[in-house]
Amino acid sequence: MTAIAHESGIDQQIHSLAASVHESAALNNEFYTRWMAGPLSYPEVSVFAAQYLARTVNTSVMVALSVINTEDLNARIECVKNMYSEYGNGDPSKAHLVLLESFLSDLLSRLKGTPVSVEEVRKAAAAALPTTTAFSKGQRELFTSEDQRVVQGALLAQEHLAYSMLTRLYEGVRNYKSVYDTDDDFHEACEYFYIYIGEAEKDHKAQAVISAAAVCRGEEDLKAVREGFDGFISLTTDYWQGVANEMRRAD
């Protein structure tokens, strides 16, 4: 009975830690306020597109690293489920990165009035801001930590930020419905968001809680998980501030 109660307490603390993302500057910041307030100029949206792709191109790789750098079998299984989803559940055309690149290319083309290819978006993303580069570097360090508890803490933060991030990004994207010929065209173009909001990210959140709890047996474990979690929150906060700063310069 004592062991069960102890495990339940750890689970509750993992859930509370995950929920704390909603109070963080990683979600409550200048970028999201600006993005959702109304339509932005093409240069501003271009900044977002390039930096968001530069950040997101590594997401599935980080999930793969969480599998490699986690020893606990139960935790690994949850990470594998997450990774399979990222890669379109086995369908290359539905891989989340493919859907994102297609969406960004299409939106930029409509806003600019001339075609903007996926290759052009990738090229812009390759010229990442220093803050975006710092995010990617720090993210990789967390996901390649020799301590599986730190890895799982980073994954917990990544997945619990992702759902709220994507709902906020989608609300901002709705400001550009007028550049689509019909509502159907708009909603078809937004498949990337609907996959995450409707199903994938909900699953990823639950899987990340299970895998983080799997490597926790006590307060010392929880402390290490929190280290990875807080590290990812800090990196994300700085990343979005860098995007917001660059958007102001582009305006």
Secondary structure, 3 states (H helix, E strand, C coil): CHHHHHHHHHHHHHHHHHHHHHHCCCCCCHHHHHHHHCCCCHHHHHHHHHHHHHHHCCHHHHHHHHHHCCCCHHHHHHHHHHHHHHCHHHCHHHCHHHHHHHHHHHHHHHHHCCCCCHHHHHHHHHCCCHHHHHHHHHHHHHHCCCCHHHHHHHHHHHHHHHHHHHHHHHHHHHHHHHHCCCHHHHHHHCHHHHHHHHHHHHHHHHHHHHHHHHCCCCHHHHHHHHHHHHHHHHHHHHHHHHHHHHHHHHC
